[in-house]
């Protein structure tokens, strides 16, 4: 058993607890930035201390795929990259959620996977970004299968992003979450780290913030990509500007907490039912039927 110390709460100095954590977990790692991204390399390095690691990641960039899976008759190419420093590496030419499906179906005997960790994503997955996120889509696929899952993101988009804060704080945070994981199925955690130029103040349990993007499509002025092999009238690229829809005083909205320097932990569930609306509709629908 390994012991980790984590300072938990609004301020890191609020509470100090020693946590026992097994070091023999069967860990599946995937992402949505592709198997060669720096983020997944760093995540593997962080998680090695916790057990046996298997990486099944998309062959190429799959951001924005949410929980989409590779359906139909299109074959999904797979390549076993072998074992490197005790870690089994492979890629699948498919979505992040499909990578999780494939690993559970073809690699893990009897689906004996203890935890799925997705990331480290290059860029925030807070607020409504989580609805689009391939990182969190992979975590959701794991949760659907009853496996604990954590998506990890850093608010830095560069290919050579500095993941030092994740390396410093995530091991203890992971140990804390696993040590207290509830028994119910369908749960995953969306963990976001603030940009490295914002000092980390602490860890906060948050809810998903609200917002939306406007002016999302810009005319593409670069060379025509080789995959555009038929006549088109125009080319566009999606960028956009984020509009914050959460009240400014909502300090527990995950994107607001990130701006204040907190590592955010947002619990998510596969149940998308609006239970308040479900209860409200009971009387309304019974009026006419």
Kinemage of the C-alpha trace (Angstrom):
@kinemage 1
@onewidth
@group {chain A} dominant
@subgroup {mainchain}
@vectorlist {calphas} color= white
{ca unk a 1} P 0.000 0.000 0.000
{ca unk a 2} L 1.210 3.475 -0.807
{ca unk a 3} L 0.402 6.509 1.324
{ca unk a 4} L -0.420 9.919 -0.107
{ca unk a 5} L -1.065 13.191 1.614
{ca unk a 6} L -3.645 15.535 0.213
{ca unk a 7} L -4.703 18.940 1.464
{ca unk a 8} L -8.417 18.957 0.725
{ca unk a 9} L -10.927 21.772 0.839
{ca unk a 10} L -11.293 25.429 -0.058
{ca unk a 11} L -7.682 26.016 0.909
{ca unk a 12} L -5.016 23.330 0.763
{ca unk a 13} L -4.111 24.091 4.353
{ca unk a 14} L -7.631 23.318 5.594
{ca unk a 15} L -7.208 19.595 6.043
{ca unk a 16} L -4.423 17.060 5.834
{ca unk a 17} L -5.154 13.369 5.639
{ca unk a 18} L -3.046 10.300 4.957
{ca unk a 19} L -4.614 7.923 2.456
{ca unk a 20} L -3.878 4.255 1.854
{ca unk a 21} L -3.949 3.383 -1.828
{ca unk a 22} L -3.336 0.040 -3.541
{ca unk a 23} L -0.617 -0.044 -6.159
{ca unk a 24} L -1.901 -3.040 -8.121
{ca unk a 25} L -4.842 -1.603 -10.049
{ca unk a 26} L -5.656 -2.606 -13.619
{ca unk a 27} L -5.762 0.815 -15.270
{ca unk a 28} L -6.996 1.691 -18.757
{ca unk a 29} L -5.820 5.024 -20.148
{ca unk a 30} L -7.210 6.763 -23.215
{ca unk a 31} L -7.734 10.315 -24.489
{ca unk a 32} L -9.144 12.318 -27.376
{ca unk a 33} L -5.931 14.036 -28.523
{ca unk a 34} L -4.403 10.852 -29.932
{ca unk a 35} L -1.908 8.315 -28.636
{ca unk a 36} L 1.138 10.463 -29.440
{ca unk a 37} L 0.017 13.581 -27.539
{ca unk a 38} L 2.096 14.912 -24.670
{ca unk a 39} L -0.886 14.799 -22.325
{ca unk a 40} L -1.342 11.044 -22.465
{ca unk a 41} L 2.401 10.480 -22.125
{ca unk a 42} L 2.388 12.554 -18.936
{ca unk a 43} L -0.687 10.756 -17.605
{ca unk a 44} L 0.970 7.379 -18.076
{ca unk a 45} L 3.985 8.647 -16.163
{ca unk a 46} L 1.752 9.849 -13.310
{ca unk a 47} L -0.324 6.669 -13.079
{ca unk a 48} L 2.480 4.091 -13.228
{ca unk a 49} L 2.752 4.100 -9.431
{ca unk a 50} L -0.825 2.854 -9.070
{ca unk a 51} L -0.651 -0.402 -11.012
{ca unk a 52} L -0.636 -2.053 -14.426
{ca unk a 53} L -1.373 0.308 -17.294
{ca unk a 54} L -2.928 -0.450 -20.655
{ca unk a 55} L -3.197 2.352 -23.189
{ca unk a 56} L -5.759 2.173 -25.984
{ca unk a 57} L -6.021 5.624 -27.519
{ca unk a 58} L -7.283 7.066 -30.801
{ca unk a 59} L -4.858 6.959 -33.703
{ca unk a 60} L -5.440 10.657 -34.368
{ca unk a 61} L -7.127 13.757 -32.970
{ca unk a 62} L -10.715 12.988 -31.836
{ca unk a 63} L -11.650 16.065 -29.831
{ca unk a 64} L -15.344 16.972 -29.735
{ca unk a 65} L -16.559 13.411 -30.263
{ca unk a 66} L -18.391 13.240 -26.931
{ca unk a 67} L -19.601 9.661 -26.396
{ca unk a 68} L -19.906 8.894 -30.108
{ca unk a 69} L -18.998 5.355 -31.120
{ca unk a 70} L -17.775 3.975 -34.421
{ca unk a 71} L -20.884 2.307 -35.818
{ca unk a 72} L -21.696 0.853 -39.207
{ca unk a 73} L -19.554 -1.218 -41.492
{ca unk a 74} L -16.452 1.002 -41.480
{ca unk a 75} L -13.545 -1.106 -40.204
{ca unk a 76} L -11.606 0.286 -37.228
{ca unk a 77} L -7.897 -0.204 -37.689
{ca unk a 78} L -5.965 -1.384 -34.619
{ca unk a 79} L -2.237 -1.452 -33.981
{ca unk a 80} L -0.419 -3.007 -31.053
{ca unk a 81} L 2.599 -0.825 -30.306
{ca unk a 82} L 4.056 -3.264 -27.822
{ca unk a 83} L 5.154 -2.882 -24.220
{ca unk a 84} L 7.305 0.104 -23.306
{ca unk a 85} L 8.681 0.368 -19.763
{ca unk a 86} L 6.005 -2.014 -18.549
{ca unk a 87} L 3.117 -0.182 -20.220
{ca unk a 88} L 1.084 -1.800 -22.998
{ca unk a 89} L 0.489 0.729 -25.815
{ca unk a 90} L -1.901 0.522 -28.755
{ca unk a 91} L -4.047 2.729 -30.938
{ca unk a 92} L -7.465 2.329 -32.513
{ca unk a 93} L -8.643 4.317 -35.498
{ca unk a 94} L -11.889 5.223 -33.746
{ca unk a 95} L -13.500 7.550 -31.213
{ca unk a 96} L -12.399 7.701 -27.556
{ca unk a 97} L -15.561 5.923 -26.389
{ca unk a 98} L -14.907 3.205 -28.961
{ca unk a 99} L -11.379 2.808 -27.566
{ca unk a 100} L -12.887 2.040 -24.162
{ca unk a 101} L -15.368 -0.396 -25.706
{ca unk a 102} L -12.578 -2.125 -27.627
{ca unk a 103} L -10.317 -2.435 -24.593
{ca unk a 104} L -13.058 -3.943 -22.439
{ca unk a 105} L -14.100 -6.325 -25.206
{ca unk a 106} L -10.755 -7.447 -26.603
{ca unk a 107} L -7.999 -6.744 -24.078
{ca unk a 108} L -9.246 -6.996 -20.504
{ca unk a 109} L -10.192 -10.600 -19.645
{ca unk a 110} L -13.686 -10.724 -18.135
{ca unk a 111} L -13.683 -6.919 -18.285
{ca unk a 112} L -11.441 -6.814 -15.202
{ca unk a 113} L -10.559 -3.140 -15.403
{ca unk a 114} L -10.444 -1.300 -12.090
{ca unk a 115} L -10.457 2.280 -13.344
{ca unk a 116} L -10.384 4.251 -16.603
{ca unk a 117} L -8.439 7.519 -16.704
{ca unk a 118} L -8.924 9.797 -19.714
{ca unk a 119} L -6.505 12.582 -20.631
{ca unk a 120} L -4.614 14.602 -19.929
{ca unk a 121} L -6.682 16.762 -22.239
{ca unk a 122} L -5.011 19.779 -23.819
{ca unk a 123} L -7.619 22.385 -22.893
{ca unk a 124} L -10.463 22.871 -20.441
{ca unk a 125} L -13.431 20.538 -20.287
{ca unk a 126} L -15.334 22.685 -17.801
{ca unk a 127} L -18.816 24.109 -18.296
{ca unk a 128} L -20.635 22.889 -21.411
{ca unk a 129} L -17.338 21.836 -22.994
{ca unk a 130} L -17.923 18.560 -21.168
{ca unk a 131} L -20.989 17.939 -23.362
{ca unk a 132} L -18.767 17.879 -26.445
{ca unk a 133} L -15.659 16.358 -24.892
{ca unk a 134} L -14.243 13.132 -26.268
{ca unk a 135} L -12.261 12.855 -23.039
{ca unk a 136} L -15.431 12.819 -20.972
{ca unk a 137} L -17.180 10.695 -23.583
{ca unk a 138} L -14.633 7.957 -22.912
{ca unk a 139} L -15.192 8.384 -19.168
{ca unk a 140} L -18.942 8.113 -19.719
{ca unk a 141} L -18.501 4.892 -21.673
{ca unk a 142} L -16.556 3.448 -18.746
{ca unk a 143} L -19.273 4.605 -16.337
{ca unk a 144} L -21.938 2.935 -18.489
{ca unk a 145} L -20.010 -0.299 -17.947
{ca unk a 146} L -19.876 0.221 -14.189
{ca unk a 147} L -16.184 1.113 -14.083
{ca unk a 148} L -14.882 4.101 -12.101
{ca unk a 149} L -13.721 6.772 -14.532
{ca unk a 150} L -11.975 10.124 -14.292
{ca unk a 151} L -11.400 12.651 -17.050
{ca unk a 152} L -8.399 14.915 -16.510
{ca unk a 153} L -7.923 18.214 -18.333
{ca unk a 154} L -5.531 21.156 -18.160
{ca unk a 155} L -6.531 24.645 -19.277
{ca unk a 156} L -3.624 24.845 -21.737
{ca unk a 157} L -4.125 24.165 -25.434
{ca unk a 158} L -0.518 24.071 -26.642
{ca unk a 159} L 0.961 20.823 -27.905
{ca unk a 160} L 3.870 21.328 -25.496
{ca unk a 161} L 1.702 22.336 -22.513
{ca unk a 162} L 3.208 22.422 -19.028
{ca unk a 163} L 1.592 19.617 -17.005
{ca unk a 164} L 3.637 20.188 -13.846
{ca unk a 165} L 0.603 21.098 -11.715
{ca unk a 166} L -1.179 17.892 -12.758
{ca unk a 167} L 1.928 15.865 -11.934
{ca unk a 168} L 2.157 17.566 -8.546
{ca unk a 169} L -1.445 17.300 -7.391
{ca unk a 170} L -3.262 14.559 -9.303
{ca unk a 171} L -1.703 11.500 -7.593
{ca unk a 172} L -3.058 12.517 -4.178
{ca unk a 173} L -6.364 13.640 -5.685
{ca unk a 174} L -6.746 10.309 -7.490
{ca unk a 175} L -5.992 8.418 -4.275
{ca unk a 176} L -8.566 10.485 -2.388
{ca unk a 177} L -11.292 9.930 -4.977
{ca unk a 178} L -10.652 6.195 -5.284
{ca unk a 179} L -10.539 5.795 -1.509
{ca unk a 180} L -14.031 7.314 -1.293
{ca unk a 181} L -15.652 6.045 -4.494
{ca unk a 182} L -19.378 5.322 -3.943
{ca unk a 183} L -20.879 1.933 -4.745
{ca unk a 184} L -23.500 3.143 -7.217
{ca unk a 185} L -22.912 2.671 -10.942
{ca unk a 186} L -22.797 5.302 -13.658
{ca unk a 187} L -20.553 7.873 -11.982
{ca unk a 188} L -17.505 9.639 -13.389
{ca unk a 189} L -15.495 12.673 -12.310
{ca unk a 190} L -14.544 15.584 -14.531
{ca unk a 191} L -11.285 17.014 -13.142
{ca unk a 192} L -9.943 20.279 -14.533
{ca unk a 193} L -6.684 22.044 -13.656
{ca unk a 194} L -6.290 25.824 -14.003
{ca unk a 195} L -3.674 27.328 -16.332
{ca unk a 196} L -0.143 27.072 -14.978
{ca unk a 197} L 0.139 30.862 -14.674
{ca unk a 198} L -2.643 30.852 -12.044
{ca unk a 199} L -1.420 29.624 -8.631
{ca unk a 200} L -3.385 26.634 -7.360
{ca unk a 201} L -5.485 27.631 -4.343
{ca unk a 202} L -7.086 24.292 -3.589
{ca unk a 203} L -9.537 21.649 -4.756
{ca unk a 204} L -13.255 22.333 -5.118
{ca unk a 205} L -16.238 20.086 -5.613
{ca unk a 206} L -18.228 21.874 -8.322
{ca unk a 207} L -21.233 21.627 -10.560
{ca unk a 208} L -21.150 22.015 -14.323
{ca unk a 209} L -21.282 25.657 -15.331
{ca unk a 210} L -23.416 26.989 -18.145
{ca unk a 211} L -22.439 28.849 -21.289
{ca unk a 212} L -22.484 28.675 -25.061
{ca unk a 213} L -20.448 29.668 -28.093
{ca unk a 214} L -21.252 32.313 -30.698
{ca unk a 215} L -19.594 33.292 -33.975
{ca unk a 216} L -18.366 29.728 -34.189
{ca unk a 217} L -17.528 29.396 -37.879
{ca unk a 218} L -14.793 31.345 -39.609
{ca unk a 219} L -13.890 31.193 -43.276
{ca unk a 220} L -10.865 28.973 -43.883
{ca unk a 221} L -8.164 30.850 -45.778
{ca unk a 222} L -5.453 28.196 -45.787
{ca unk a 223} L -4.664 25.489 -48.305
{ca unk a 224} L -7.381 23.036 -49.229
{ca unk a 225} L -6.901 19.914 -47.050
{ca unk a 226} L -6.187 16.757 -49.060
{ca unk a 227} L -9.217 14.984 -47.563
{ca unk a 228} L -11.522 17.514 -49.285
{ca unk a 229} L -11.753 15.539 -52.494
{ca unk a 230} L -14.936 16.966 -53.971
{ca unk a 231} L -16.140 20.375 -55.027
{ca unk a 232} L -17.292 22.620 -52.181
{ca unk a 233} L -18.606 26.173 -52.168
{ca unk a 234} L -16.550 27.281 -49.174
{ca unk a 235} L -14.401 26.012 -46.327
{ca unk a 236} L -14.964 26.934 -42.691
{ca unk a 237} L -13.166 26.275 -39.428
{ca unk a 238} L -14.860 26.148 -36.022
{ca unk a 239} L -13.485 28.498 -33.373
{ca unk a 240} L -16.019 30.814 -31.751
{ca unk a 241} L -16.316 32.933 -28.641
{ca unk a 242} L -17.582 31.611 -25.312
{ca unk a 243} L -20.475 33.418 -23.630
{ca unk a 244} L -20.706 32.792 -19.890
{ca unk a 245} L -24.249 31.848 -18.926
{ca unk a 246} L -23.663 31.220 -15.221
{ca unk a 247} L -24.359 34.006 -12.689
{ca unk a 248} L -21.191 35.765 -11.648
{ca unk a 249} L -21.865 34.971 -8.003
{ca unk a 250} L -22.015 31.231 -8.750
{ca unk a 251} L -18.554 30.445 -7.419
{ca unk a 252} L -19.177 26.694 -7.535
{ca unk a 253} L -19.644 26.645 -11.308
{ca unk a 254} L -16.600 24.732 -12.476
{ca unk a 255} L -15.399 27.278 -15.035
{ca unk a 256} L -15.642 30.086 -12.461
{ca unk a 257} L -13.680 28.089 -9.881
{ca unk a 258} L -10.991 27.375 -12.460
{ca unk a 259} L -10.595 31.093 -13.113
{ca unk a 260} L -10.029 31.572 -9.389
{ca unk a 261} L -7.238 28.988 -9.327
{ca unk a 262} L -9.026 25.910 -8.051
{ca unk a 263} L -8.673 22.364 -9.288
{ca unk a 264} L -12.283 21.431 -9.970
{ca unk a 265} L -13.942 18.064 -9.465
{ca unk a 266} L -17.354 17.841 -11.112
{ca unk a 267} L -19.273 14.587 -10.570
{ca unk a 268} L -21.186 13.417 -13.616
{ca unk a 269} L -23.708 10.657 -14.209
{ca unk a 270} L -24.939 8.751 -17.224
{ca unk a 271} L -28.548 9.494 -16.200
{ca unk a 272} L -29.550 12.545 -18.230
{ca unk a 273} L -33.060 12.685 -16.791
{ca unk a 274} L -34.190 16.049 -15.469
{ca unk a 275} L -35.846 14.622 -12.349
{ca unk a 276} L -37.414 17.924 -11.322
{ca unk a 277} L -39.108 18.174 -14.709
{ca unk a 278} L -40.087 14.513 -14.539
{ca unk a 279} L -41.993 15.225 -11.310
{ca unk a 280} L -43.556 18.411 -12.720
{ca unk a 281} L -44.836 16.616 -15.808
{ca unk a 282} L -46.669 13.952 -13.823
{ca unk a 283} L -49.637 16.170 -12.979
{ca unk a 284} L -49.578 18.030 -16.303
{ca unk a 285} L -49.760 14.875 -18.391
{ca unk a 286} L -52.323 13.232 -16.125
{ca unk a 287} L -54.697 16.142 -16.719
{ca unk a 288} L -55.418 14.963 -20.265
{ca unk a 289} L -54.883 11.215 -20.115
